[in-house]
Amino acid sequence: MAKRGKTDNILSLLTVSLLFVAFAVVGVCNAVNIINGFNGLAKSCDVVN
């Protein structure tokens, strides 16, 4: 059995993992908006892909 690292132990906690996922989703949404030019024209392309 492989040894678990500190990151694995921390992310095994439900509240920490949920906060991490929420942070990642918000970060991806903001990155798409910045790439998109803050005008939302690529929203339909993002939904399809």
PyMOL commands that set and color helices and strands:
alter all, ss='L'
color gray80, all
select helices_A, chain A and resi 6-11+14-36+43-48
alter helices_A, ss='H'
color red, helices_A
deselect
rebuild
show_as cartoon
